[in-house]
Amino acid sequence: MSENQDIHEENANLQEENIQNPETESNENVTAAPSSEELLAEERDRYVRLFAEFENYKKRTTKEKMEFFQYANQDMMISMLAILDDFERALKEIAKTGNEADLQGVELIYQKFKGKLTEKGLKAMEVKPGDSFDVDFHEAITQIPAPSEDLKGKIVDVIETGYTLHDKVIRFAKVVTGN
């Protein structure tokens, strides 16, 4: 029986230790409550991030608003380009066959109209024969055999003038390229 008694005593000792150990383990597992300084630092960090987000939002919306006002009249400008083209064609025809007074009158109206559009941000692209073809600004209508070797892959003729509105292309220059 002494063996049974020893086993019984050992079990009793283990049970007592288990009863005492969970208390010490539970103290170790419980995390300490964050101090007020840590909470303040966390809230300050959240505030700074929120403030930065709000500042970025304000900048983005201001930029979008400025772009909206800048390009709000884009559709109207595009529709006016057809009238500008008609004026240019009329000036060429009057110069060929008409009298000088008619040419001056139409040219005066053309310059005034073009000036008003320029005030609103419209700008004609400067494209000349011999310039390099650039897909960002030019639209190739057709290709013809290059009249000379230096015009291969370059602009041979300009069919229609291209325009930008505040550095944004609203109509590509229509060109003929050499191959």
Salt bridges, closest charged atoms under 4 A:
GLU43 OE2 - ARG46 NH1 2.96
ASP45 OD2 - ARG49 NE 3.11
GLU55 OE2 - LYS58 NZ 3.40
ASP85 OD2 - ARG171 NH1 2.68
ASP86 OD1 - ARG89 NH2 2.71
GLU93 OE2 - LYS96 NZ 3.56
GLU149 OE2 - LYS152 NZ 3.59
GLU160 OE1 - ARG171 NE 3.76
GLU160 OE1 - LYS174 NZ 3.13
